Amino acid sequence: MTHCNTTPRFSPAVKRSTQAVLLAVSLLLLSSCGEKQAEKAAPPPGVLVQAVVQKQISDSVKFLGRTTAINDVSVRARVQGYLLERNFEEGGDINKGDLLFKIDPESYEAALAAARGSVAEYQAALVRAEKDLVRYKELGKKAFASQQDIDKAESDKLLVAAQLQSAKARVEEAEINLKHTSIKSPIDGRIGRAIVSVGNLVDASTGELARVVELDPIYATFNVSENVMLNIQQNQEVKQKGGPRKFEVKLELPNGSIYEHPGVIDFADNTVNRRTGAVVVRARFDNPVKLLVPGINVLMLLSMEEKEDVLVVPQASVQEDQAGKFVLLVDQDNKVEIRQVKLGRQYAGDWIVKDGLQPGDKVITEGVQKVRAGMEVAPKQAVSPFANSQGGAMNEPEEGQKQDQVQESKESESKPEVSEKKE
């Protein structure tokens, strides 16, 4: 009996394809093993952390304000005449009583002389009227003068006395007009440019000849909303340390510097502006070197003198989701933890922490996009611009430290996020 061989026969091409498939599978398995070894050998991602610190801060608020002069005087002519002199340097400092302008005084000197002549004339007439009255009274006693003559003499005396009084008033008026030909500074301060030049005819309708402003001290006025004003007044009523809370007032100048002399609030308006809903408040500042001039736009910094202890975290460490604000912590085992926090207001680049953190907790400030809860990380201390609990500035890190942190952060971000896989 003949047996047939049922083993399939493959052509050489099929055999070569089978060998190629087996080789590819082998390479794939070897690659998978290599990836698992790489996963196990990959270091934890690096992150920058910063400790939660406690600071002493004071409640503060900023307002836009403008400097104004305590005394701002418009110098004007009070009598008519031609300007003969200008006796000041434009933009210079002057004292009270300094001669600024001189108006031609000739006509006013003549008017004063005429008024004084009238006074002398009426004084002589009064002497004669008094003597006539005495004479008529003596004659009346001897029945040589009627009562009508005596009454007329008395009336003449009173008339001349009144005319003398009017003449004296004209003298005073002429003296005042003559004095006003010398225009003097009414205050100490700094004078601006001369608006009217010498040789022009001026009078009371001419307008401003120059302007003088007093610079020391100087005011700064600002508008406070009605809500803030009510809060300030209520805080003032709260007794702390045996007395009401006091404010410290400072100026931030347009160049960002803080004016060295603190101010004092000396006025708050008694009504709220119906259009803006704000109250005008004014503070007074010493200005001994006359650095401040009227019209400067400034920031008013109002803060409580009493300080309070608060916890702060960097703004960069705070994130937010549907559940609210949270931070990523690194625990003692270098594991990442999510912590929900309750925050207050921002202060000097930080968030004030109301609840959820303790002093010393390490929050991630850089590298949060590379990690998740429960992951092991390689933390490195970030350099904070706020070093101590008193709110002072920390020493700047040296250049080498900065470069190391930047380089490490870049290296960490360049590594792919790797998750552990169960074999």
Secondary structure, 3 states (H helix, E strand, C coil): CCCCCCCCCCCHHHHHHHHHHHHHHHHHHHHHHHHHHHHHHCCCCEEEEEECEEEEECCEEEEEEEEEECCEEEEECCCCEEEEEECCCCCCEECCCCEEEEECCHHHHHHHHHHHHHHHHHHHHHHHHHHHHHHHHHHHHCCCCCHHHHHHHHHHHHHHHHHHHHHHHHHHHHHHHHHCCEEECCCCEEECCCCCCCCCEECCCCCEEEEEECCCCEEEEEEEEHHHHHHHHHHHHCEECCEECCEEEEEECCCCCECCCCEEEEEECCCCCCCCCEEEEEEEECCCCCCCCCCCEEEEEEEECCCEEEEEEEHHHCEEECCEEEEEEECCCCEEEEEECEEEEEECCEEEEEECCCCCCEEEEECHHHCCCCCECEEEECCCCECCCCCCECCCCCHHHHHHHHHHHHHHHHCCCCCCCCC
